[in-house]
């Protein structure tokens, strides 16, 4: 079974720099109409943490989902 992750974005802190969008290896991040990052399909997140590690505004958080 593949581990699942939650992707939380703090829209107050996000300035829409697109660093996370460029770094995401599974292309699930994009810039929405509000010029802030958004997630297209959280279930495809592999938990690599590249977006979280490189966000200059500390606006994105990746956490393991609880297994049910």
N, CA, C and O atoms as a GROMACS GRO file, in nm:
protein
  272
    1UNK      N    1   0.084  -0.119   0.000
    1UNK     CA    2   0.000   0.000   0.000
    1UNK      C    3   0.088   0.126   0.000
    1UNK      O    4   0.186   0.133   0.075
    2UNK      N    5   0.055   0.223  -0.083
    2UNK     CA    6   0.129   0.347  -0.092
    2UNK      C    7   0.088   0.441   0.020
    2UNK      O    8  -0.031   0.456   0.049
    3UNK      N    9   0.185   0.503   0.082
    3UNK     CA   10   0.157   0.598   0.188
    3UNK      C   11   0.094   0.723   0.129
    3UNK      O   12   0.133   0.768   0.021
    4UNK      N   13  -0.003   0.779   0.198
    4UNK     CA   14  -0.073   0.899   0.151
    4UNK      C   15  -0.031   1.019   0.236
    4UNK      O   16   0.003   1.006   0.353
    5UNK      N   17  -0.034   1.135   0.173
    5UNK     CA   18   0.007   1.258   0.240
    5UNK      C   19  -0.100   1.366   0.224
    5UNK      O   20  -0.173   1.369   0.125
    6UNK      N   21  -0.107   1.454   0.323
    6UNK     CA   22  -0.193   1.570   0.310
    6UNK      C   23  -0.106   1.690   0.274
    6UNK      O   24   0.008   1.702   0.320
    7UNK      N   25  -0.159   1.775   0.192
    7UNK     CA   26  -0.089   1.895   0.148
    7UNK      C   27  -0.169   2.014   0.197
    7UNK      O   28  -0.282   2.036   0.154
    8UNK      N   29  -0.110   2.092   0.288
    8UNK     CA   30  -0.179   2.209   0.342
    8UNK      C   31  -0.103   2.334   0.299
    8UNK      O   32   0.019   2.343   0.313
    9UNK      N   33  -0.179   2.429   0.247
    9UNK     CA   34  -0.121   2.555   0.200
    9UNK      C   35  -0.181   2.669   0.281
    9UNK      O   36  -0.303   2.683   0.289
   10UNK      N   37  -0.095   2.750   0.340
   10UNK     CA   38  -0.140   2.868   0.412
   10UNK      C   39  -0.145   2.983   0.313
   10UNK      O   40  -0.042   3.044   0.281
   11UNK      N   41  -0.263   3.012   0.265
   11UNK     CA   42  -0.280   3.114   0.160
   11UNK      C   43  -0.242   3.254   0.207
   11UNK      O   44  -0.209   3.340   0.125
   12UNK      N   45  -0.246   3.278   0.338
   12UNK     CA   46  -0.204   3.409   0.390
   12UNK      C   47  -0.055   3.431   0.367
   12UNK      O   48  -0.012   3.544   0.343
   13UNK      N   49   0.022   3.325   0.374
   13UNK     CA   50   0.167   3.336   0.362
   13UNK      C   51   0.217   3.320   0.219
   13UNK      O   52   0.321   3.374   0.183
   14UNK      N   53   0.143   3.246   0.137
   14UNK     CA   54   0.187   3.218   0.000
   14UNK      C   55   0.187   3.347  -0.083
   14UNK      O   56   0.088   3.420  -0.086
   15UNK      N   57   0.300   3.372  -0.152
   15UNK     CA   58   0.306   3.489  -0.240
   15UNK      C   59   0.301   3.451  -0.387
   15UNK      O   60   0.314   3.537  -0.475
   16UNK      N   61   0.282   3.320  -0.414
   16UNK     CA   62   0.267   3.275  -0.553
   16UNK      C   63   0.395   3.277  -0.632
   16UNK      O   64   0.392   3.306  -0.752
   17UNK      N   65   0.507   3.248  -0.569
   17UNK     CA   66   0.637   3.254  -0.637
   17UNK      C   67   0.660   3.139  -0.735
   17UNK      O   68   0.747   3.148  -0.821
   18UNK      N   69   0.583   3.031  -0.722
   18UNK     CA   70   0.586   2.914  -0.811
   18UNK      C   71   0.706   2.823  -0.792
   18UNK      O   72   0.725   2.731  -0.871
   19UNK      N   73   0.789   2.845  -0.692
   19UNK     CA   74   0.903   2.757  -0.667
   19UNK      C   75   0.853   2.614  -0.645
   19UNK      O   76   0.908   2.520  -0.702
   20UNK      N   77   0.750   2.598  -0.563
   20UNK     CA   78   0.697   2.464  -0.534
   20UNK      C   79   0.638   2.399  -0.659
   20UNK      O   80   0.651   2.278  -0.678
   21UNK      N   81   0.574   2.479  -0.743
   21UNK     CA   82   0.514   2.427  -0.866
   21UNK      C   83   0.623   2.368  -0.957
   21UNK      O   84   0.605   2.260  -1.013
   22UNK      N   85   0.733   2.439  -0.970
   22UNK     CA   86   0.843   2.395  -1.055
   22UNK      C   87   0.910   2.270  -0.997
   22UNK      O   88   0.949   2.181  -1.073
   23UNK      N   89   0.924   2.263  -0.865
   23UNK     CA   90   0.996   2.152  -0.802
   23UNK      C   91   0.915   2.025  -0.786
   23UNK      O   92   0.974   1.918  -0.769
   24UNK      N   93   0.783   2.031  -0.789
   24UNK     CA   94   0.700   1.913  -0.764
   24UNK      C   95   0.721   1.806  -0.871
   24UNK      O   96   0.691   1.828  -0.988
   25UNK      N   97   0.775   1.688  -0.831
   25UNK     CA   98   0.804   1.584  -0.930
   25UNK      C   99   0.680   1.514  -0.986
   25UNK      O  100   0.689   1.447  -1.088
   26UNK      N  101   0.566   1.529  -0.919
   26UNK     CA  102   0.443   1.464  -0.968
   26UNK      C  103   0.342   1.566  -1.021
   26UNK      O  104   0.227   1.530  -1.049
   27UNK      N  105   0.384   1.691  -1.036
   27UNK     CA  106   0.302   1.797  -1.098
   27UNK      C  107   0.162   1.810  -1.042
   27UNK      O  108   0.065   1.816  -1.118
   28UNK      N  109   0.149   1.814  -0.909
   28UNK     CA  110   0.016   1.831  -0.849
   28UNK      C  111  -0.008   1.973  -0.799
   28UNK      O  112  -0.117   2.005  -0.753
   29UNK      N  113   0.093   2.058  -0.807
   29UNK     CA  114   0.079   2.196  -0.761
   29UNK      C  115   0.064   2.289  -0.880
   29UNK      O  116   0.127   2.269  -0.984
   30UNK      N  117  -0.018   2.390  -0.865
   30UNK     CA  118  -0.038   2.490  -0.971
   30UNK      C  119  -0.076   2.622  -0.907
   30UNK      O  120  -0.113   2.627  -0.790
   31UNK      N  121  -0.067   2.730  -0.984
   31UNK     CA  122  -0.108   2.861  -0.937
   31UNK      C  123  -0.253   2.882  -0.979
   31UNK      O  124  -0.287   2.876  -1.097
   32UNK      N  125  -0.338   2.907  -0.879
   32UNK     CA  126  -0.480   2.925  -0.904
   32UNK      C  127  -0.515   3.068  -0.946
   32UNK      O  128  -0.427   3.153  -0.963
   33UNK      N  129  -0.644   3.091  -0.962
   33UNK     CA  130  -0.693   3.222  -1.003
   33UNK      C  131  -0.658   3.331  -0.903
   33UNK      O  132  -0.649   3.449  -0.939
   34UNK      N  133  -0.639   3.292  -0.776
   34UNK     CA  134  -0.605   3.390  -0.672
   34UNK      C  135  -0.455   3.418  -0.666
   34UNK      O  136  -0.409   3.489  -0.576
   35UNK      N  137  -0.378   3.363  -0.763
   35UNK     CA  138  -0.232   3.379  -0.772
   35UNK      C  139  -0.160   3.316  -0.654
   35UNK      O  140  -0.049   3.357  -0.619
   36UNK      N  141  -0.223   3.218  -0.592
   36UNK     CA  142  -0.163   3.141  -0.483
   36UNK      C  143  -0.155   2.995  -0.527
   36UNK      O  144  -0.229   2.953  -0.616
   37UNK      N  145  -0.065   2.920  -0.465
   37UNK     CA  146  -0.050   2.779  -0.502
   37UNK      C  147  -0.173   2.700  -0.459
   37UNK      O  148  -0.237   2.731  -0.358
   38UNK      N  149  -0.205   2.599  -0.537
   38UNK     CA  150  -0.318   2.510  -0.508
   38UNK      C  151  -0.276   2.368  -0.546
   38UNK      O  152  -0.174   2.347  -0.611
   39UNK      N  153  -0.357   2.271  -0.504
   39UNK     CA  154  -0.326   2.130  -0.524
   39UNK      C  155  -0.431   2.067  -0.615
   39UNK      O  156  -0.551   2.081  -0.590
   40UNK      N  157  -0.386   1.999  -0.721
   40UNK     CA  158  -0.480   1.937  -0.814
   40UNK      C  159  -0.524   1.799  -0.767
   40UNK      O  160  -0.642   1.764  -0.782
   41UNK      N  161  -0.433   1.720  -0.711
   41UNK     CA  162  -0.468   1.583  -0.668
   41UNK      C  163  -0.378   1.540  -0.554
   41UNK      O  164  -0.271   1.481  -0.575
   42UNK      N  165  -0.421   1.569  -0.432
   42UNK     CA  166  -0.344   1.539  -0.312
   42UNK      C  167  -0.304   1.392  -0.302
   42UNK      O  168  -0.197   1.361  -0.249
   43UNK      N  169  -0.386   1.303  -0.353
   43UNK     CA  170  -0.358   1.159  -0.344
   43UNK      C  171  -0.234   1.117  -0.424
   43UNK      O  172  -0.180   1.009  -0.402
   44UNK      N  173  -0.190   1.201  -0.516
   44UNK     CA  174  -0.070   1.170  -0.594
   44UNK      C  175   0.059   1.217  -0.527
   44UNK      O  176   0.168   1.187  -0.576
   45UNK      N  177   0.048   1.291  -0.416
   45UNK     CA  178   0.165   1.341  -0.345
   45UNK      C  179   0.248   1.222  -0.295
   45UNK      O  180   0.195   1.130  -0.234
   46UNK      N  181   0.380   1.227  -0.321
   46UNK     CA  182   0.470   1.119  -0.280
   46UNK      C  183   0.546   1.153  -0.152
   46UNK      O  184   0.627   1.074  -0.104
   47UNK      N  185   0.522   1.271  -0.098
   47UNK     CA  186   0.585   1.310   0.028
   47UNK      C  187   0.733   1.340   0.017
   47UNK      O  188   0.807   1.318   0.113
   48UNK      N  189   0.778   1.388  -0.096
   48UNK     CA  190   0.922   1.416  -0.115
   48UNK      C  191   0.967   1.540  -0.036
   48UNK      O  192   1.085   1.557  -0.008
   49UNK      N  193   0.872   1.627  -0.002
   49UNK     CA  194   0.894   1.748   0.079
   49UNK      C  195   0.971   1.858   0.007
   49UNK      O  196   1.011   1.955   0.072
   50UNK      N  197   0.994   1.846  -0.123
   50UNK     CA  198   1.067   1.951  -0.195
   50UNK      C  199   0.995   2.085  -0.185
   50UNK      O  200   1.060   2.189  -0.168
   51UNK      N  201   0.864   2.084  -0.196
   51UNK     CA  202   0.788   2.208  -0.188
   51UNK      C  203   0.802   2.271  -0.049
   51UNK      O  204   0.822   2.392  -0.036
   52UNK      N  205   0.790   2.189   0.054
   52UNK     CA  206   0.798   2.239   0.192
   52UNK      C  207   0.938   2.292   0.222
   52UNK      O  208   0.952   2.400   0.280
   53UNK      N  209   1.041   2.218   0.184
   53UNK     CA  210   1.179   2.258   0.212
   53UNK      C  211   1.220   2.386   0.141
   53UNK      O  212   1.299   2.464   0.194
   54UNK      N  213   1.167   2.410   0.021
   54UNK     CA  214   1.213   2.524  -0.060
   54UNK      C  215   1.119   2.644  -0.058
   54UNK      O  216   1.150   2.746  -0.120
   55UNK      N  217   1.008   2.634   0.010
   55UNK     CA  218   0.914   2.748   0.016
   55UNK      C  219   0.978   2.862   0.097
   55UNK      O  220   1.005   2.844   0.216
   56UNK      N  221   1.002   2.978   0.035
   56UNK     CA  222   1.065   3.088   0.107
   56UNK      C  223   0.971   3.152   0.210
   56UNK      O  224   1.015   3.228   0.296
   57UNK      N  225   0.842   3.122   0.201
   57UNK     CA  226   0.745   3.182   0.292
   57UNK      C  227   0.688   3.084   0.394
   57UNK      O  228   0.599   3.120   0.472
   58UNK      N  229   0.740   2.962   0.394
   58UNK     CA  230   0.692   2.858   0.488
   58UNK      C  231   0.540   2.844   0.482
   58UNK      O  232   0.473   2.835   0.584
   59UNK      N  233   0.488   2.840   0.360
   59UNK     CA  234   0.343   2.841   0.338
   59UNK      C  235   0.286   2.705   0.301
   59UNK      O  236   0.164   2.693   0.284
   60UNK      N  237   0.368   2.602   0.287
   60UNK     CA  238   0.318   2.472   0.244
   60UNK      C  239   0.370   2.365   0.340
   60UNK      O  240   0.486   2.364   0.380
   61UNK      N  241   0.279   2.273   0.376
   61UNK     CA  242   0.310   2.170   0.475
   61UNK      C  243   0.264   2.035   0.423
   61UNK      O  244   0.150   2.019   0.380
   62UNK      N  245   0.353   1.937   0.429
   62UNK     CA  246   0.322   1.801   0.387
   62UNK      C  247   0.326   1.712   0.512
   62UNK      O  248   0.425   1.711   0.584
   63UNK      N  249   0.219   1.639   0.534
   63UNK     CA  250   0.211   1.550   0.651
   63UNK      C  251   0.156   1.415   0.609
   63UNK      O  252   0.068   1.408   0.523
   64UNK      N  253   0.206   1.306   0.672
   64UNK     CA  254   0.148   1.174   0.643
   64UNK      C  255   0.002   1.171   0.689
   64UNK      O  256  -0.032   1.224   0.794
   65UNK      N  257  -0.082   1.107   0.609
   65UNK     CA  258  -0.222   1.088   0.650
   65UNK      C  259  -0.230   0.969   0.744
   65UNK      O  260  -0.151   0.875   0.733
   66UNK      N  261  -0.324   0.974   0.833
   66UNK     CA  262  -0.347   0.862   0.924
   66UNK      C  263  -0.397   0.743   0.845
   66UNK      O  264  -0.487   0.757   0.762
   67UNK      N  265  -0.339   0.627   0.870
   67UNK     CA  266  -0.383   0.504   0.802
   67UNK      C  267  -0.509   0.455   0.869
   67UNK      O  268  -0.517   0.452   0.992
   68UNK      N  269  -0.609   0.417   0.789
   68UNK     CA  270  -0.734   0.369   0.847
   68UNK      C  271  -0.749   0.219   0.831
   68UNK      O  272  -0.849   0.162   0.876
   0.00000   0.00000   0.00000
